[in-house]
Amino acid sequence: MADSTVVTGAGGTGEVPAVLRGGEPEASDSLRTFGAVVQALREHAGMSREEFGERVSFSKHTVASVELGRRMPDPAFVEQAEEVLGNTGALRKAVRHLARQPGLAAWFRQWARLEALAISLYTYECRVVPGLLQTEAYARAVSLSVPPIPDEGELNARIAARLTRQELLSTRRKPPCAFSFIIEQAVLERHTGGEEVTRELLDHLLNVIGRHWNIEVQLMPLRQPVHAGLDGPLRLLETPENQWFAYSEGQENGRLISDRKEISLLHQRYAKLRSQALTPEDSRGLLERMRGAL
């Protein structure tokens, strides 16, 4: 399937960030090139993979996977590696040019690259729990619910990519990202995957809220006569340069938005959604009651 992502406008500047320019090179080439840079810097520093892994708090197997171009490097890996290898900035610059993340839809990849750099990320979701908050079991249930059913390799790649993206939630990121999630209560009441999967999901959501000071979760109640999100899901993010982008996704397609007027409109909608949803405190209470009812 061709990459159907569309970049609209240019934030009023006439320019598109370098991370979005040009076509995508082969994934294996870009990942191998990044891995070769990591390996060269590590060897220049005189460290084995095991020693380097201990310094960056990742296993030697993860280090090997990154160096061989088999794994998309986590943001935490890049930051830790930079510190250990002399803060040259080479890895931070190189990671922006990686072509793709295995297991992610083609139209989502440009957004994923921006997402890895974001300092603010807002998400309204009315279909499923956002991928950044999913459990492995829930991600599996979602993937198996929508035709065509993936084969085992594709399924595992999807789930691995989704779980790897959750490294973005870490408060160890520099700078850390501030997250706001608004989720329809109906999404959780659906019990996707069954009660056991839902029970684990609710526990996970409560755990994430409790452990991450940079994450705010609000539930949109089942009854809301005036609702600003009737046009569907939306996402907004802010880059370290304080530029805003938005992302809209539908059936088998997605659209990256950089036009300032369109983003302003989406900001208005998200602000209204925040005022219509339950407060973070009330949302947490509702999650606890839903968990207790299972």
N, C-alpha and C positions, 0 to 999 in steps of 0.2 A: 504494500500500500504506500502510495506517495505521501510525502509530508504535506499535510493540508493546513498547517499553521499559517495564518495571515498576519503580517505586521501592518497595522493601520496607523497612518500618521507618523509623526516623529517628535512627539512631545512639544511641538511648536518650535523646535530648534532646527529642523531640516536635517537632523542627523539621527542615525540609529546606532546604539552602543556597539562597540566592537564585538562584543560577545554574540551579537545577532547578525553580523555582516557575513555575506557570502554563503556558499553552499556547505553542506556537511561532508567532511572527508570520511573515509571509511573509519568505523568505530575502532577496529583493531589497530589501525595505524596511529590514531591519536592517543589511544590508551597505552600502546606500546611505547610511543615516544615519551609520554609523561613518565611511564615506569622506568625507562632507560635513564631519564634525568635523575629520578630518585636514586636509582642504583649507583649512578656515577658519583653523585654527591655523597652517598653513604660510604662507598668504597674509598673515596678521596679522604673521608674523615677517619678511615681505618676501622670501621665497625662491621661486624658480621650482622647478618639479618636478625639473629637472635638478640644480640646486644642492642641493635637499633630498635627492635620491637619493644624491648623493655624500656627504652628511653622515651618512646612515643606512646606507650601504654596500649600497644596492639601486638597480637601474636606474630611470631615469625612467619606463620602460614599466611596471615593477612598481608604482611610485608612482601612476601614472595608473590602473592596474587596481584598486588599492585604493580610490582616491578616487572612482572611478566605480561602486563596488560590484560589480565583476566578480570580485574575488579575496578569499578569506579571508586576513586579514593573518597573517603568520607571527609567532610569539612574539618572535623577534629583531627584527622590524620594529617591533613595538609598543614594545619596550624602548628601541631606538635612537631612535625618534621622540619618545618621552617626554623623553629626555635633550636632544635637539636643540631641542625645542619648549618647554622651560622646566620640565619635571618637575611639571606641574600635577596629574597623576594621572588626568586626564580619559580618556585613551586606555586606560589599564589598567582603569578601571571600565567603560568602554563596551564593550570587547572581550568581557567576560563575558556580555553580553546578546545577542551575535550568535546568530541562530536556528539556522543550519545550516552545514555545509561541503559544497558540491557534491561529489557522487561518493561520499559516505559513506551507508551504510544508515541509514534513519530511526531504528532502534532503537539505533544506535551513537552518535548525535549527543550525547546527554547525557553519555555516558562521555568522548567526545572533548573536550567543554568542560572537564570535570574534569581530564582528562589534560594539557591545556595549562597547568594551574596546579600540577600535582603536584610534590612534592619527592622522592618515592620511588615507583617503579613496578615491580611484580613481575609477570612473565608466564611461565606454563607453557603450552606449546603442543605438541600431539601430532598436529596435522593438516597445518599448513603452517608455513613460517617466518613469525614475527610480522611484521606489516606495517611496523613501524618498522625492520626489518632487511632488507627485500626490495630487490632491484634492479628496475629498470624492466622488464627482460626477464622476470624471474621473476613479477612482478606481472601482467604480460600473460598469461603462460602459465597462472597460477592462474585468472585471470578467464575465460579461454577454455576452461577444463577443465570448469566446472560449468554445466549448463543452467539457465535458457535463455541462449543465447549473446547477449551484448549487442551493440547496434549500435555503429558506430565512435565516435559522440559520447559515448555512455554509457561505453564502454571507456576512452576517453581521459580522461574526467572521473574515473573510478575511480582510474586510475593517477596522475593529477595530484594527487588528494587524498591518496593514500597517500604519494607522494614529498614532498608539502608537509608532512605530519605529521612527517617525519623531521627537520625543524628542531628538534623537541623534544629531540633527542639532544645538541644543542649545549651545550658547557660555558660558553657565554656567557650562558646564561639566568641570571636573578637571582631567587632562588637557583637554581643548577643542580640538575637532578634526578638522583638515583641510580637506575640501572636494573639489574635482575637478570632475565636471560632463561634459562629452562630449556627446551631443545628436544630432542625425541626424535631420536636418531641416524637412526631409520628415515625421518624426514621428509626428510633430506638424501640418504639412500641411494635414495630414490624417483626421483631425477633428473627432477623435474618440469620439463617444457620441453625435455629432452634434455641431452646432455653439455655442450654449449657454454654453455647457460644455467646449468647447475650449476657449471661451472668458474668462470664470472664471479661467481656467488653466493658460492662459497667464498672467492674472492679478496676480495670485498666484506666478508664477515664477518671475515676476518683483518685487513683494513684498519681496520674499525670498532673491533675490539678493540685494535689497536695505537695508534690515535689518540685514543681516548676513555678517560680515566681514570675516568669516571663510569659505565662500562658493564661488567657482569660477565656472561659467557656460559658456561653449563654444558650439556653434552650428556648426555642420559640414554642409557646404552648399550643395545644391542639386547637383551642378556640381563640382566634384572633381575627375579629371582624374587619379590621383595617390592617393590611399587610403589604409592605413595600417590596416584598420579594417574589411577587407573583410572576415575574418574567423569568424566574429560574435562578440557578446558582450563580455566584460571582466571587471573584477573588481579586484582591488588590495587594500590591506590594510596593515598598519604598526601598530604593537602592542606597548604598552608602553616600552617593552623590545627591541624595534627596530628590531623585527623579522617581515618579510613580508610573507603574504599569498595571494593567488589568488583564484578566484572562476569563474567557467565556467558553464553555464547553457544551457540546450537544452530542447527538448520536453520530459516532464515528468521525468527529471533527472537533477542532478547537481553534480559538482565535486569540492571538496576543494583541492587546490594545495599548497604544501609546499616545493617542490623540488626547490633548489636554481637556477639550470640551467634553468628550465622552467619559473620560476618567472623572471629571468633576461631577457629572451626572451620577456615575456609579458611587462616588463618595457620598453624595446626598442620599442615595438609596440605602447605603450601608449604615449611615448615621441614623436614618429612620428605623432600620431593622434593629439596631442596638437599643433604641428607645422602646420598641415594641416587644422585644424578647424579655424573658425573666432576667433579673439581675444575676450576676455571677453567684452571689450567696444563695439566692432562691433556686438557681439552677442546680447548684450542688445539693441542696436539700431535696430537690425532686429526683436527682440521680440516686441519692441514698434511699429514698422511698421506693423507687422502681426496683432497685437492687434487693431491698428487703422483701418485696412482693414475689420474688422468684424463688 
